[in-house]
């Protein structure tokens, strides 16, 4: 398994955010639906990234916990280092659900 790095995530998020702005937020609804169905968004497809597992609820819960821990600032640097090392973010490691490259 090869986990997606910083630049692939950055460009995929940039594409998704660009589409959200262009469609006046309508694309955000489709992103939520795709996330719940464990389907990659257009940005993820463009960069050749997919989810390694279909357990989106655990990824969502750990993402919320990760968001709460960002108040402490330490996880920001922790995530930056682990994403650059291609080991995934804090919530991805806890949920054991990584963004990985398509084969």
N, CA, C and O of each residue as an XYZ file, in Angstrom:
412
protein
N       0.845     -1.170      0.000
C       0.000      0.000      0.000
C       0.894      1.238      0.000
O       1.796      1.362      0.828
N       0.641      2.132     -0.916
C       1.403      3.370     -1.011
C       0.453      4.521     -0.676
O      -0.499      4.774     -1.414
N       0.709      5.216      0.431
C      -0.165      6.283      0.918
C       0.136      7.569      0.160
O       1.291      7.869     -0.142
N      -0.918      8.328     -0.145
C      -0.773      9.583     -0.889
C      -0.011     10.615     -0.061
O      -0.215     10.729      1.148
N       0.861     11.357     -0.719
C       1.682     12.360     -0.049
C       1.036     13.739     -0.011
O      -0.130     13.911     -0.367
N       1.824     14.714      0.428
C       1.338     16.076      0.651
C       0.832     16.731     -0.629
O      -0.270     17.280     -0.643
N       1.619     16.684     -1.709
C       1.256     17.422     -2.913
C       0.042     16.834     -3.602
O      -0.778     17.583     -4.134
N      -0.099     15.522     -3.608
C      -1.307     14.924     -4.195
C      -2.548     15.334     -3.413
O      -3.578     15.650     -4.008
N      -2.462     15.332     -2.090
C      -3.589     15.758     -1.261
C      -3.891     17.234     -1.481
O      -5.052     17.633     -1.576
N      -2.832     18.045     -1.561
C      -2.995     19.482     -1.749
C      -3.711     19.780     -3.067
O      -4.657     20.567     -3.099
N      -3.259     19.151     -4.148
C      -3.864     19.408     -5.454
C      -5.281     18.851     -5.516
O      -6.159     19.490     -6.095
N      -5.529     17.673     -4.934
C      -6.881     17.110     -4.911
C      -7.830     18.024     -4.139
O      -8.953     18.259     -4.585
N      -7.399     18.540     -2.990
C      -8.234     19.468     -2.226
C      -8.424     20.778     -2.970
O      -9.497     21.379     -2.901
N      -7.402     21.227     -3.678
C      -7.522     22.460     -4.453
C      -8.553     22.297     -5.565
O      -9.363     23.195     -5.797
N      -8.530     21.159     -6.250
C      -9.512     20.893     -7.310
C     -10.915     20.859     -6.722
O     -11.833     21.463     -7.278
N     -11.094     20.156     -5.597
C     -12.416     20.090     -4.971
C     -12.900     21.468     -4.535
O     -14.057     21.817     -4.766
N     -12.026     22.256     -3.905
C     -12.419     23.598     -3.473
C     -12.744     24.494     -4.658
O     -13.669     25.303     -4.587
N     -11.997     24.359     -5.743
C     -12.275     25.130     -6.954
C     -13.660     24.789     -7.500
O     -14.413     25.683     -7.888
N     -13.996     23.501     -7.532
C     -15.314     23.088     -8.023
C     -16.436     23.554     -7.098
O     -17.526     23.880     -7.568
N     -16.184     23.588     -5.796
C     -17.191     24.087     -4.855
C     -17.468     25.561     -5.123
O     -18.623     25.988     -5.110
N     -16.424     26.336     -5.363
C     -16.603     27.770     -5.638
C     -17.317     27.976     -6.967
O     -18.224     28.804     -7.056
N     -16.924     27.238     -7.996
C     -17.519     27.395     -9.326
C     -19.006     27.034     -9.321
O     -19.805     27.696     -9.983
N     -19.382     25.990     -8.579
C     -20.782     25.538     -8.571
C     -21.592     26.157     -7.439
O     -22.711     25.722     -7.168
N     -21.040     27.163     -6.779
C     -21.723     27.860     -5.679
C     -22.126     26.912     -4.552
O     -23.190     27.080     -3.956
N     -21.298     25.929     -4.257
C     -21.515     25.040     -3.129
C     -22.316     23.788     -3.431
O     -22.443     22.920     -2.567
N     -22.856     23.674     -4.629
C     -23.657     22.485     -4.962
C     -22.778     21.236     -4.978
O     -23.211     20.162     -4.560
N     -21.552     21.379     -5.458
C     -20.638     20.232     -5.511
C     -20.333     19.695     -4.112
O     -20.036     18.510     -3.962
N     -20.402     20.549     -3.086
C     -20.151     20.110     -1.714
C     -21.139     19.019     -1.302
O     -20.766     18.082     -0.596
N     -22.389     19.133     -1.736
C     -23.401     18.107     -1.441
C     -22.993     16.780     -2.076
O     -23.102     15.728     -1.447
N     -22.525     16.831     -3.319
C     -22.081     15.610     -3.989
C     -20.844     15.023     -3.316
O     -20.686     13.803     -3.269
N     -19.965     15.882     -2.793
C     -18.796     15.387     -2.066
C     -19.209     14.646     -0.803
O     -18.626     13.610     -0.480
N     -20.203     15.156     -0.081
C     -20.688     14.483      1.129
C     -21.274     13.124      0.775
O     -21.004     12.130      1.450
N     -22.078     13.083     -0.285
C     -22.686     11.816     -0.715
C     -21.602     10.825     -1.134
O     -21.659      9.654     -0.760
N     -20.620     11.280     -1.901
C     -19.521     10.396     -2.312
C     -18.730      9.896     -1.116
O     -18.323      8.735     -1.085
N     -18.505     10.765     -0.123
C     -17.770     10.347      1.071
C     -18.534      9.259      1.821
O     -17.943      8.272      2.259
N     -19.848      9.439      1.969
C     -20.665      8.440      2.680
C     -20.688      7.106      1.939
O     -20.760      6.050      2.567
N     -20.628      7.146      0.625
C     -20.638      5.921     -0.175
C     -19.226      5.378     -0.419
O     -19.060      4.383     -1.124
N     -18.210      6.025      0.158
C     -16.791      5.649      0.015
C     -16.327      5.721     -1.435
O     -15.497      4.923     -1.871
N     -16.873      6.687     -2.181
C     -16.455      6.927     -3.560
C     -15.540      8.147     -3.581
O     -15.795      9.108     -2.855
N     -14.498      8.137     -4.381
C     -13.610      9.302     -4.443
C     -14.274     10.479     -5.154
O     -15.087     10.294     -6.060
N     -13.917     11.684     -4.732
C     -14.434     12.889     -5.383
C     -13.676     13.118     -6.689
O     -12.759     12.366     -7.022
N     -14.061     14.157     -7.423
C     -13.400     14.447     -8.698
C     -11.927     14.788     -8.478
O     -11.072     14.382     -9.265
N     -11.629     15.530     -7.416
C     -10.241     15.864     -7.115
C      -9.414     14.627     -6.815
O      -8.269     14.517     -7.256
N      -9.991     13.693     -6.064
C      -9.279     12.446     -5.754
C      -9.082     11.608     -7.016
O      -8.019     11.021     -7.217
N     -10.121     11.555     -7.873
C      -9.995     10.803     -9.123
C      -8.941     11.415    -10.035
O      -8.178     10.699    -10.683
N      -8.901     12.754    -10.082
C      -7.937     13.434    -10.953
C      -6.499     13.137    -10.530
O      -5.606     13.057    -11.374
N      -6.277     12.974     -9.236
C      -4.931     12.705     -8.738
C      -4.657     11.211     -8.574
O      -3.566     10.833     -8.147
N      -5.625     10.355     -8.905
C      -5.426      8.912     -8.817
C      -5.375      8.404     -7.392
O      -4.570      7.531     -7.066
N      -6.250      8.956     -6.524
C      -6.277      8.582     -5.111
C      -7.627      7.940     -4.805
O      -8.652      8.347     -5.353
N      -7.626      6.930     -3.924
C      -8.881      6.326     -3.468
C      -8.745      5.967     -1.994
O      -7.646      5.992     -1.441
N      -9.871      5.632     -1.360
C      -9.846      5.206      0.034
C      -9.468      3.730      0.107
O      -9.879      2.937     -0.739
N      -8.685      3.366      1.121
C      -8.228      1.981      1.229
C      -9.296      1.059      1.803
O      -9.251     -0.150      1.573
N     -10.257      1.607      2.548
C     -11.320      0.793      3.148
C     -12.646      1.536      3.015
O     -12.667      2.734      2.732
N     -13.744      0.826      3.220
C     -15.068      1.427      3.076
C     -15.686      1.848      4.400
O     -16.873      2.174      4.430
N     -14.935      1.855      5.494
C     -15.489      2.227      6.797
C     -15.384      3.739      6.998
O     -14.530      4.226      7.738
N     -16.269      4.465      6.323
C     -16.227      5.919      6.345
C     -16.661      6.498      7.687
O     -16.233      7.595      8.043
N     -17.498      5.791      8.438
C     -17.960      6.319      9.725
C     -16.799      6.465     10.700
O     -16.714      7.471     11.404
N     -15.912      5.492     10.757
C     -14.769      5.615     11.667
C     -13.831      6.728     11.220
O     -13.284      7.449     12.054
N     -13.643      6.873      9.908
C     -12.811      7.969      9.411
C     -13.437      9.312      9.764
O     -12.724     10.245     10.134
N     -14.764      9.426      9.656
C     -15.458     10.668     10.000
C     -15.311     10.988     11.486
O     -15.030     12.131     11.849
N     -15.498      9.989     12.343
C     -15.393     10.204     13.792
C     -13.975     10.615     14.172
O     -13.788     11.555     14.945
N     -12.980      9.924     13.638
C     -11.602     10.273     13.964
C     -11.192     11.607     13.341
O     -10.322     12.293     13.879
N     -11.798     11.981     12.227
C     -11.543     13.309     11.665
C     -12.093     14.391     12.584
O     -11.470     15.440     12.753
N     -13.263     14.140     13.181
C     -13.805     15.093     14.155
C     -12.889     15.205     15.371
O     -12.610     16.306     15.848
N     -12.424     14.059     15.869
C     -11.487     14.086     16.992
C     -10.200     14.818     16.621
O      -9.647     15.569     17.424
N      -9.738     14.593     15.414
C      -8.535     15.276     14.950
C      -8.768     16.780     14.879
O      -7.891     17.563     15.242
N      -9.950     17.187     14.411
C     -10.287     18.606     14.371
C     -10.307     19.231     15.749
O      -9.870     20.368     15.927
N     -10.813     18.493     16.727
C     -10.809     18.997     18.097
C      -9.388     19.091     18.648
O      -9.077     19.995     19.425
N      -8.534     18.162     18.247
C      -7.158     18.185     18.737
C      -6.321     19.271     18.074
O      -5.258     19.624     18.585
N      -6.782     19.809     16.941
C      -6.043     20.898     16.294
C      -5.987     22.134     17.171
O      -5.158     23.019     16.956
N      -6.862     22.196     18.154
C      -6.816     23.297     19.108
C      -5.474     23.281     19.838
O      -4.981     24.328     20.256
N      -4.898     22.122     19.987
C      -3.631     21.984     20.701
C      -2.406     22.339     19.857
O      -1.299     22.414     20.389
N      -2.581     22.555     18.570
C      -1.532     22.935     17.625
C      -0.524     21.811     17.347
O      -0.017     21.715     16.230
N      -0.233     20.989     18.305
C       0.759     19.926     18.110
C       0.359     18.977     16.976
O       1.217     18.620     16.169
N      -0.906     18.555     16.882
C      -1.261     17.650     15.780
C      -1.085     18.256     14.394
O      -0.933     17.518     13.421
N      -1.102     19.579     14.279
C      -0.875     20.196     12.971
C       0.518     19.829     12.471
O       0.680     19.402     11.327
N       1.516     19.994     13.324
C       2.878     19.652     12.935
C       3.044     18.143     12.788
O       3.786     17.675     11.926
N       2.346     17.383     13.638
C       2.398     15.938     13.560
C       1.849     15.463     12.204
O       2.459     14.617     11.550
N       0.696     16.011     11.784
C       0.107     15.631     10.503
C       0.976     16.067      9.334
O       1.123     15.324      8.363
N       1.545     17.245      9.412
C       2.397     17.725      8.328
C       3.594     16.798      8.133
O       3.941     16.457      7.002
N       4.216     16.397      9.222
C       5.374     15.507      9.137
C       4.959     14.127      8.637
O       5.624     13.564      7.767
N       3.871     13.573      9.171
C       3.471     12.219      8.768
C       2.960     12.174      7.337
O       3.145     11.165      6.657
N       2.315     13.250      6.855
C       1.880     13.273      5.459
C       3.092     13.372      4.537
O       3.133     12.714      3.498
N       4.074     14.187      4.908
C       5.297     14.284      4.099
C       6.056     12.961      4.076
O       6.710     12.641      3.083
N       5.977     12.199      5.151
C       6.616     10.879      5.203
C       5.740      9.792      4.591
O       6.122      8.622      4.572
N       4.558     10.178      4.086
C       3.586      9.277      3.458
C       3.122      8.180      4.411
O       3.018      7.015      4.028
N       2.846      8.564      5.654
C       2.307      7.628      6.631
C       0.858      7.944      6.965
O       0.275      7.270      7.814
N       0.250      8.949      6.326
C      -1.146      9.304      6.558
C      -1.309     10.274      7.717
O      -0.370     10.520      8.474
N      -2.511     10.822      7.847
C      -2.786     11.754      8.935
C      -3.115     10.988     10.212
O      -3.247      9.764     10.204
N      -3.243     11.725     11.295
C      -3.557     11.134     12.597
C      -4.869     10.351     12.547
O      -4.935      9.211     13.006
N      -5.915     10.970     11.987
C      -7.213     10.297     11.936
C      -7.191      9.105     10.988
O      -7.868      8.110     11.245
N      -6.432      9.181      9.900
C      -6.334      8.046      8.987
C      -5.638      6.862      9.644
O      -6.023      5.714      9.422
N      -4.620      7.135     10.448
C      -3.922      6.041     11.132
C      -4.813      5.395     12.179
O      -4.810      4.172     12.320
N      -5.574      6.195     12.916
C      -6.473      5.625     13.922
C      -7.584      4.812     13.277
O      -7.923      3.732     13.759
N      -8.153      5.324     12.188
C      -9.246      4.623     11.516
C      -8.739      3.506     10.611
O      -9.521      2.684     10.133
N      -7.424      3.477     10.378
C      -6.815      2.510      9.466
C      -7.483      2.572      8.094
O      -7.781      1.544      7.485
N      -7.714      3.808      7.616
C      -8.346      4.058      6.329
C      -7.566      5.186      5.663
O      -7.769      6.356      5.984
N      -6.678      4.839      4.739
C      -5.761      5.795      4.148
C      -6.198      6.178      2.744
O      -6.921      5.428      2.088
N      -5.759      7.348      2.281
C      -5.864      7.705      0.876
C      -4.661      7.081      0.191
O      -3.518      7.399      0.519
N      -4.919      6.191     -0.761
C      -3.818      5.506     -1.420
C      -3.920      5.703     -2.920
O      -4.981      6.043     -3.443
N      -2.821      5.489     -3.600
C      -2.764      5.650     -5.047
C      -3.459      4.485     -5.725
O      -3.376      3.347     -5.263
N      -4.156      4.776     -6.842
C      -4.773      3.712     -7.631
C      -3.693      2.860     -8.267
O      -2.601      3.343     -8.566
N      -4.002      1.597     -8.470
C      -3.005      0.684     -9.046
C      -3.220      0.520    -10.518
O      -2.476     -0.211    -11.172
